Amino acid sequence: MRILGREKEQEKLRTALEKEESQLIAVYGRRRVGKTFLIENTLSKEIVFDVIGIKKATIRTHLTNFRTQIVKRSKRFRKSPIPQNWFDAFQLLQEYIESKKAKKKVIYIDEFPWFCSQRSEFLPVFEHFWNSFCAKRNDIVVVVCGSAASFMVNNIIYNKDGLHGRISTIIRLMPFNLYETKEYLRYKKINWDHYDIVQCYMILGGIPHYLNQLDRRYTLPQNIDKLFFESGGQLINEFDQVLLSLFSNSSLHKSIITELAKKRIGLSRKALNKNLGKGNNRTFSKAIKELEESGFIVESSSFDQKETKSLFRLNDEFCFFYLKYIEPNKGQGDGTWLQLFNSRSFDSWSGFAFEMLCMKHTLQIKKALGIPKVRTTTHSWISKEAQKSVQKSGAQIDMLLKRQDRRIDLIEMKFYNKPYSITKSYRDQIINKRDVFEEEANSKDALALIMITTKGLKKNTHSNILTEHFTIDVLFKKDY
């Protein structure tokens, strides 16, 4: 199977092969996002050694596996004893590398964090191996990869010891965007329209492994039934499995995700602490950082940073869908989603999920606005009254772009199964949002009302309130 998308990441990996000095590359991203597939398929001809960490394995098991992978590559090392420690293991690897005559030699260590148990000494010995051997040559590319994003960032990318300043390339592999998702589905001969692909993204996100489970013989609702609700569905237990594989205390991570799923605009750290009753302790802060680095949540700055602290928002479509529909309906059987997606709850879920999707495609929205090179910042905004839990109509804006060219775009997003019609009451609500924002933000920038819909907009006497309108087609453009 060929690589689809990932053009920027492939270019970074290939560029490393052309450098005149040895390169150390760090690749990280959440589980199932396609890190291994990217590396193995881009560098397959140059990889001379690869090994995968084994979760919770003993040091002895890791050392045995390390030697086994060398022997698989070269029978001349079959009589080498199992290394007694990591220093011996890397000495064996050094001897093996010196026996290779390839112009560029790629050493690939996957699930790097799993080697680094508390007493293994793997990391300091690896640092020594890089500095004493690899860095003194010009023909080696070492790729270290891991799903435990927080570990990769703290211990590799921002390493303060032997690897400080040594990382030459950092690749944080993100889920597919809509353009890449469409290309992937086409490759699988799934020819859905943009509306169905957007719905699919709102459920599965842009995770290649999940998209690969789709069967072109079935409609999207049928596929969702088979994956999540039928007995033996491939993704029924995926939510818990992903968290367990990434985090040692996954119950705390799950509780944070669950709480954020209740609040579409997000929660401040203080409010999240209060709701969970955890306190602003070190464990809680670590969990927040791990979820951020893994892409499950995102911190977004409020428009008025002086008065409102930044908010944490759920940033993972799959998690939101799981908590909304799968967990409460486990064991309901075939046809469950066919019933649920025609229910009233679908409207509230789809609205939140569509907003999440649009926030991830800010670059595409900027292109549609004709400002791809204009510096912008993306924010959410909530009025002072709404912050006090007083329900003031129209006092919340889920997405706004503050532009360097002195304009602020207030963006409305509507997921609807037919062309959307702005009613008088909704027009009044939009105007109220704008007016309350203008009063409280006290900004001199021009304000523009932008709307993004799924299937277009019915023009009427109320639609002239908008400065511009776009359909979901603009979200499918390349972002590079």
Order of alpha helices (4+ residues) and beta strands (2+ residues): alpha-beta-alpha-beta-alpha-alpha-beta-alpha-beta-beta-alpha-alpha-alpha-alpha-alpha-alpha-alpha-alpha-beta-beta-alpha-alpha-alpha-alpha-beta-alpha-beta-beta-beta-alpha-beta-beta-beta
